Amino acid sequence: MSPAPSRLVERIGRRLPARSVRLRLTALYGCLFLLSGVGLLGITYLLVSSATQITAVAVSSPGAVDRGAVSHAHLVDLHQLLVQSGIGLAIMAVVSAALGWVVAGRVLSPLRTITARTRRISEESLHDRLALSGPRDELKELADTIDELLARLEAAFEAQRQFVANASHELRTPLAMMRTTLDVAMAKPGGVPSQTTALDANLRADLDRADRLMESFLTLAHAQHGAWPDNLRPVRLDELLANALAARGDRIAEQGIEVQAALDPTSVVGSETLLTRMVENVVENAVLHNQPAGFINLACRVEQEVARVVVESAGAVLDQRTVAELAQPFRRAGADRTRSKPGFGLGLSIVAAVAAAHGGTLELHARPGGGLDVTIAVPAVTPVRLDTLLV
């Protein structure tokens, strides 16, 4: 098939209505009725034809009546029977299709209920259940199976959250004890050798790295499982971006990175702690994986009640298929992201989790000339709604 007809067929296919189960059941009911009606009409025709033929022969046997006329009348009657039965069959076929549509809708109503409730649960909370009422049939068994699956998922997510949170908290205790041991060792009278001082600096750097890793785990757990660390309030994303840039001003200047920022007043409702971490992570990623004399373009604006944060940065050429996986924990792209650059591979996964927790999304796109485009979209606070929340 040539490209033009192929595109035509594809365009027509997109315009056709979706073949739903209800439509297929209606067609099935209609076809079954039509076949049954045709069979019934055929049997009726044969029986009537046989019976009337015997009668016609009996009537015309004395010879007083023209047999040709009787036979003709017989054929006319059969033709009328066939035509009128066909009209009745056509009318009932339409009626049966309409009734089939209604019956199919009634049969599939529990499935629509299951679908709607499952979609709501997936968007809101795993604590909800379908709790489908009705007789103990296949649909009720399906709903109960989904409820059991939701219960297992809830338990698994809760166990994961508890494990991450407990492990992060428990690991802080030995880290604090290590710092105390280093403090005691460095505070000995008479001073310490230079090798010990260098070892102390290296160990403290590793401890700081472990602390940041634990903090990243906790932030990721809070964002993924809705355990907000503080109350929800209006937060200015443009101010958070400006603060994140200012905090990294020295590093930006050392690398000779050119920064262009277009930050419009943009407010969202959420956790200030998580949103601050989200913005800092995306700016940190742009600075960390940039190149000498590179660039960072930041934009923050509201479009159709959606707050958008766009961060474009220079860097190595990346593959889009790999970039799409950067929002997963411990995923990196390129040699610079795997060996020569610091970090844990949690930065963008935290950004994605925080954005999702606030009803938003994260989009990552590899730049053709190298670098990364990051777009965060979160429901914004309109001025009227913001005034209401601040009262």
N, C-alpha and C positions, 0 to 999 in steps of 0.2 A: 504494500500500500504506500502510495506516495505521501510526502509530508503534508500537502494541502488537504487531501481527503482525511488524513489522520487527524489533523487539527479540527476539521469540520465535525468529525465523529466525536471527538473529545468535547467540543463546544456544545454539541447537542446533548451529549451525556450529562454535562453539568446542568443543563436546563431541565432535564427530566426530574420528576419528583423521586425522592429516595424510596426504595422498595422496602417498606417497613413490614414487620411481621403481621400487623393488622391487615395491610393490603394483600399480602400473600394468603392469609386465611380467608379473606373475603373472596379472592379469586378462586380459592379451593372450594369454598362452599358453593359459589355460583356454578363452577364447572360440574361439581357433583350433582347439583340439582338439575342442571341442563342435561347431563347424561341420563339421569334417572327419568326426567321428563320425556326425552327422546325415546328411551326404551319403553316407557309406559305408553307413549303415543303410538309407537310401532306395534306393540302388542294389541292395543285397542283397535288399531286399524285392521290388523289381521283378523281379530275376532269378529268385528262388525262386518268386515268384507265377507267372511265365511258365512255368518248367520244370514245376512241379507241376500246373499247369492242363493242360498237354499230356499228362502222365502220367495225370491223372484222366480225361481224355477217352478215352485209349487203353484204359484199364481198363474203363470203363463202356460201351464201344461194342458188345460182344456183346449187350447188353440184358438179361443175367442179373442185373445189379446195378442197383439203383435209382440213376438219375442224380442225383436230388435229394439223396440221402444222401451220395453221393460229393462233390457240390458243397459240401454243408454241412461235411463233414469237411475239405475243402480250405480253406474259409474259417476254420474253427476252427484249423487248423494255422498258417495265416498270422497269425491273431490272436495265437496263442501265440508265434510267432516275433517278432512286433512287440513284445509285452509283455516277453518275456525279453531281447530285444535292447535295449529301452529301459532295463530295470533294469541290464543290463551297461554301457550307455552312461553312466547316472547314476553308477554306482560308479567307472568309469574317469575320469569328469569330476572327481570329488572327488580321486582319486589323482593325476590330471594337475595339478590346482591345487596340491596339496601338493608334487609334484615341480617344478612351475613356480616355487613359492616358493623351494625349495632351489636350483634352477638360477639363478634371478635373483640370489639372495644370492651365489652363487659368481661370477657374471659381474660383479656390482657390488663385489665385495670389493676389487679394486684402487682403485676410486674412493673407498671408505671409507678405505683406507690413505692415499691422496693427501690427502683432506680432513683426517684426523687429523694427519698430519705437517705440512701447511700451517698448520693452526691452532697447532700447537706452535711452529713457526718464527716465526709472527707474534707470539707471546707471549714468546718467549725471545730468539732471535737470528737475524739474517739470514745468519749464517755457515753455518747448517745447510742441507742440501739433501735433497730427496726421495729421490734415488738409487733409483728404483723398478727392481726387477729383473724379468725375464721376457722373453717374446718381443717382437720389434719390431712392436708393433701400435699401434692408435690410442691406447690408454691409456698405453703407454710413451712415445709421442710427446707426449702431453699432459703427462706428468710431466717430461719433458726440457724442454719449453717453459716450464713453471713454474720449473724450476731456472735456466734462462737468465734469466727475468724477475727471480728473486731475486738473481742475480749482478749484473744491471744496477742493481737497487735498492740493493744493498749498495755498489756503486761510487759511485752518486749520493749516498747518505747520507754516505759517507766523504769524498767530495769536498766536500760542503757543510760538514761538520764541520771539515775541514782549512782550507777557505777562511775560515770565521768565526774559527777560532783563529789562523791565520796573519795575517789582516788585523788582528785586534785587537792581536796582539803587535807587528806592524810599525808600526801607527799610534801606538803608545806612544812610539816613538823620536822622531818629529818633535814630538810633544807635549812630551816631555822637553826637546828642543832649544829649543822656544819658551819654556818656563819659564826655561831657562838664559839665553836672550837677554834676557828681561825682568829677571832678576836682575842681569845685567851693566848694563843700561840704568839701573836704579834705583839701582845702587851707584856711579854716577859722582860724583867729588868736586865739591863746590860745590852739591849738591842738584839737584833736577829741578823743572820747572814743575808747577803744580797740574794743568794739563791732562794732562800725562804721567802723573801719579799716578792721576788718574781713569781714564785709558785703561788703565793697568796693572791696576787693580782689575777693570775690565770684561773685559779679556783673560783674567785669571786665573779669573774666574767662568766664562767660556766654556770654558777649558781643563779646569776641574773638571767641567763638564757633559760634555765629551767623554770624560774619564776614566771617569765613571760609565756613559756609554753603552758604552764598550769593555768595562767590567767586566760590564755586563748581557749583552752579546753572549757573553762567555766563559762566564758562568754558564748561559745558555740552551743553549749548545753542550754544556757538560758534562752538563746534566740530560737533554737530548734524546738523547744518544748514549752515555750510560752511562760517560763518562770521569770517574770519581769523583776529586775532588781530594784526598781523604783516606780513611783506612780506615773501614770500617763499624763503628759502635759504638752502644750504647744512648744515646738522646738524650731528654731530658725536654722535651716540647713546652710544658708549662705554664711551665717556667722561661724558655724562649725568648720566650713571649708576655709574661711579666712584664717581662723585660729590654727588649723592644721598646716596651712602653708607657712604661717609665721613661725610655728614651732620648728620647721625644717628649713628655715631661711638660710642658715649657715651651710648646710649640706648642698642646697640648691646652688648657692653662690660658688662653692668649691668645685662643683661639676660644670659650672658655666651653663646651667639650664635656663633657657628663656621661658618665662611664665607669662601667660596671658589669661586673665580671669574676667569673666562677665557674670557677676553674681547679683542676680535680682533678689529682692526680699522674698523668701520662700519658707513657708511654715508648714509643718506637719504635726500630727498628734502621735505621740509615742513615748518610748523610754529614752530619756536624754542620754543615759549611760550607753545604751546599745547603739543609738544613732550616732553618738560621738565616736564610738569604736568603729562603726561602719565607715564614716567619712575619713577618719584617720587611716584606716587600713587601705582605702582606695587611693588616698594621696600618697601614703607610704609606698604602696606598690608602684605608683608612677615614678616616684623619686628613686626607689631602690633599683629598679630594672631599666632605668633610663641609660642614656649614653652620654659621654662628655660632649658638651656644647649642644645638647639635645633641646627638647621643648616639652612643655606641659601646657595644654589648653584646658581651662576649666570653665564650665558654664553651669549656672543654676537658675532655673526659671520654672514658672507654672504654665502649663499648657492644658487647657480643658480640664481644670480641677485636678491635674496630676502634676506633682512636683518631680522634675527631672534634674538629675545631676549627671553631667557628662564630663568625663575626664579623658582627654586624648594625650598620649605620651609617645615619645620616640623610644626606640629600642631595637632589639634584634628582630629579624624577620621570623614570624611565627606561622605555624600551620593552623588553619581555622578549625580543623577537626580536633587538634590538641587543645586549642584555646577554649573550645566548648566544654572541656573537662576540668578547667581550672577552678570552677566553683565547687568541685569535690574536695574533701579534706585530703591533704598531703599530695595534691597533684600540682606539678609544675611543668613548664614548657621551655624547651631550649636548654642548651648546656649551661648558660649563665644562671638559669633558674634552678639548676640541679646541683651545681657544685660551687661556683665561685661567689655566689650571692648568699648572704645570711637569710634566715627565715625558716619557717617550719612547713610552709605550704598550706597554712590555715587562713591566711589573710582574706582571700577572695571567697573562700567557703563561709567565713564569718559574715562577709558582706552580703552574700546570697541569703544566708539564714536570717539575718536581721531584716533585710528587705522583705522577705517572705513573711516574717512575723508581723510586719506592719502592713500586710496586704499589698506588697509591691513585688517588683521583679528586678532581676539583674541580667543585663545583656552584655556579652563579651564578643568583640570582633577584632580580628587581626588586621592591622593596617597594611596595605599593599607595599609601602616603602619601609616597613618595619615598625614595631611598636604595637600598642594596644589601645582600642577604644572601649571605654567602660561607660555604660549607661544604667543608671538606677532610676526607677520609676516608682513613686510612692504616692498614694492618695494625699492630695494637698488640703490645707485648711483655707477655705474661702474667707475673705475679710469679715463677712457677716457671721460666719460660724466661729471665727477666731474671737471676735468680740464677745460672743455668747460664752465661749469657754473660759475667757479671762475674767468674766464677772464673778 
